[in-house]
Amino acid sequence: MDPPIQVLHVDDDPAFLEMAATFLERESDAIEVVTATSVSEGHAVFDERSIDCIVSDHDMPGRNGIEFLESVRASSPEVPFILFTGKGSESVASEAVSAGVTDYLQKESGTDQYTILANRVENAVDRYRARRSARAQQRRLETLVDNVPGVVYRCRNEPGWPMESIEGECESLTGYSADRIESGDLTWGHDVVHPADREDVWETVQTSIAVGEPFEETYRIRTAADETRWVWERGRGVSVDHEVDEVAVAREAEIGDDAAVLEGFITDITESKRRERRFEAIVENTSQFTGLLDPDGTIIEANESALAFAGVDRDEVLGTPLWEGPWFTESDRARRIAREAVDTARDGNPYHAEVAISGADESAIIDFTVHPVTDADGEVTLLIPESRDITALKERERELRRFRRRFEAVFDDPAVLVGLLAPDGTVRSVNSTALGYVEVDHEDLVGEPFPETPWWPEDRREDVREWVAAAAAGEYVEFDAVHAATDDGPFSVEGTFRPVVSEGDVNHTDGDVTGIVVSAKDVTERRQRERELKHHAERFDEFASVVSHDLQSPITAVQGRLELALETGDLEHVERAAEAIDRVDALRADLAETLQTGEIVSETETVPLADAVEDAVTAVDPPDSMAIDVPDSVDVEADPDAFARLLENLLRNSIEHSSTNPRSHAREDAAEHTDGDDVTVRFDRLREGGATGFVYEDDGPGIDPADRDRVFSPGFSTKDGESGSGMGMTSVRQIVTAHDWSIRIADADVLDGARFEIRTD
């Protein structure tokens, strides 16, 4: 859409200016009017704004319209200028024409004059803009022709293609001057186009213009110096203007086509063609797989090596995404790598990976890369995928790794310190395992006497010299030693000095000793494990004693209740005995699980303290006079079976340390069973600085502060004159420790005896 026409109307009559502007803008939507009442004011507006046309009166105060026209023409000779005046005379008109006026129009009465004026403004501006556009186009064309690396031509579409005009770098391209070619002294088609390409070029051009399409071709030319160059040409057929001379019309009729003239552009691509042929020579004569991709991964070229491997023709893969090409379709991993490679290179980063691909007759492992190609602005314009078949290399690497593993199995065993010595004891090599025990480089050890190396303390070096001498004499020497301290402390080894004898002497008797292999195993951990196993066995001995003690209580309860049942005939004692037997069975199962897992505490769960105490009372079978106070709101996260044993031992401890123990009189008369002193225990929540746990108190004699540190030791008992095993509190300590709890003995707060505070957080 054309921009509005900016009209400057200059007249000394403001009313007339307003009326004229109204009618002009009404007559044409394209016109926008700006006004001025004097020549000086008009000049100011013209200098400030982009004006397409000036309409001016002639007679005005000061400078008149002709003077205004002359001053405008001095700076803008082509801007349309219409003299619109009420003074009509031949002298004014003649002077205006001489000054370069665009049009002359006399003011009249009525509004029709504005229609005429608007029409003349539009016509004048259209011509002005057309000339300006043509000049701009001409300048651009001239600039293009002056700067293109080739020639722009116009020729007749007939054999030989006689040139009507040829502009640009004609002589540098062909060696011939443009004048010589334009004169007809020689023709492009007969004298410049290479003889081997003339027929193909003619056919290409005629085929394209026959269907009304531009033509594009690459061909060779012969220069004036008989040099061959490659050129690229693009052009089109142009219909002959039927106002040309009769000769041109006759020529058009002779060739039988409207496109009697060709116009186009020819440029030298010799260097590009040379690079292309070098590229093709490299690409097509290499065993590597390579090609070209669009930035989105679409295949636009693939070399013969890649096509032959896949067993496909070029047309079958062009236009296909790389990851859908036949090389990558047999493996999800291969497709994923191909897509990842395109995405990475499209962002401007090279990609590299090793991947297995499939071909028509074989598979291969390739070293696969995709490189981005960027333009001057850094934009990725192409991707170059390259692949090198490294199948044989990978197989050699695997074979090398197999040899290396066999070697390492013999020499560089990570579990064995190995050294190779000369017969005189000089170090030839040591493995990395041995180096890990000393702070010295391998190079610093080679050539040193083995007894003097950092592995050996001063007091063992004479022994090492004797072992070396014995091995050099053909003996097989076994040794054990404690080596110097490392960061982890001294380490113990057991090893051998083994002579290496010349080939064929399997008995090591007659051959020459050519070297000595020293090997040793670090047995520090093994000996540590032996110590730990011993400690573990001691712990289990202690556990067995504890469990034996814990089993004794319910067994005693069973025996006592059964005897009471026989003596009294009261079956309630049998029921209590059965409950005690159930506890014996539970303890047996708990012991079996502990022996299997090695853990005193297995899975924990939330155990209500009141329920656990009730179960423990059943197993302990306390005297009827025993009073137990347990809050309902205390829960403990514990292994139920182990927790039950802990409570049983605490209850049993309170019973056994009371002044009278009814269970010790189980064989006496049943009536005496309930006559002993009362035993009172209480449980409560631990209330100490927000700690989690519970408190156990009894009304017994308590525990002497001097004995409290020894109460939990195996075999320690505070019972006077009685045979106590001392394992009850040991069991309590085991279970507390296994739960990661803590236990503290104190004086009771509420009762008068012992107080055990068990903290579970």
URJO-V548386 format. One record per run of one state. SS is the DSSP state (A for helix, B for strand, O for the rest). FROM is the first residue (numbers start at 1). TO is the last residue. If there is no record, write none. Layout:
((SS,FROM,TO) (SS,FROM,TO))
This chain:
((O,1,4) (B,5,10) (O,11,13) (A,14,27) (O,28,30) (B,31,36) (O,37,38) (A,39,48) (O,49,52) (B,53,56) (O,57,64) (A,65,75) (O,76,79) (B,80,85) (O,86,89) (A,90,99) (O,100,102) (B,103,106) (O,107,111) (A,112,147) (O,148,149) (B,150,156) (O,157,162) (B,163,168) (O,169,169) (A,170,174) (O,175,177) (A,178,182) (O,183,187) (A,188,192) (B,193,193) (O,194,197) (A,198,210) (O,211,214) (B,215,222) (O,223,227) (B,228,238) (O,239,245) (A,246,255) (O,256,260) (B,261,268) (O,269,269) (A,270,284) (O,285,288) (B,289,293) (O,294,297) (B,298,302) (O,303,303) (A,304,310) (O,311,313) (A,314,317) (O,318,320) (B,321,321) (A,322,324) (O,325,331) (A,332,346) (O,347,350) (B,351,358) (O,359,362) (B,363,374) (O,375,379) (B,380,389) (O,390,390) (A,391,410) (O,411,415) (B,416,421) (O,422,425) (B,426,430) (O,431,431) (A,432,435) (O,436,441) (A,442,445) (O,446,448) (B,449,449) (A,450,452) (O,453,457) (A,458,472) (O,473,476) (B,477,486) (O,487,488) (B,489,501) (O,502,512) (B,513,522) (O,523,523) (A,524,568) (O,569,570) (A,571,597) (O,598,604) (B,605,608) (A,609,620) (O,621,626) (B,627,629) (O,630,634) (B,635,638) (O,639,639) (A,640,656) (O,657,661) (A,662,665) (O,666,669) (A,670,674) (O,675,679) (B,680,685) (O,686,692) (B,693,698) (O,699,704) (A,705,707) (O,708,727) (A,728,738) (O,739,741) (B,742,747) (O,748,753) (B,754,759) (O,760,761))
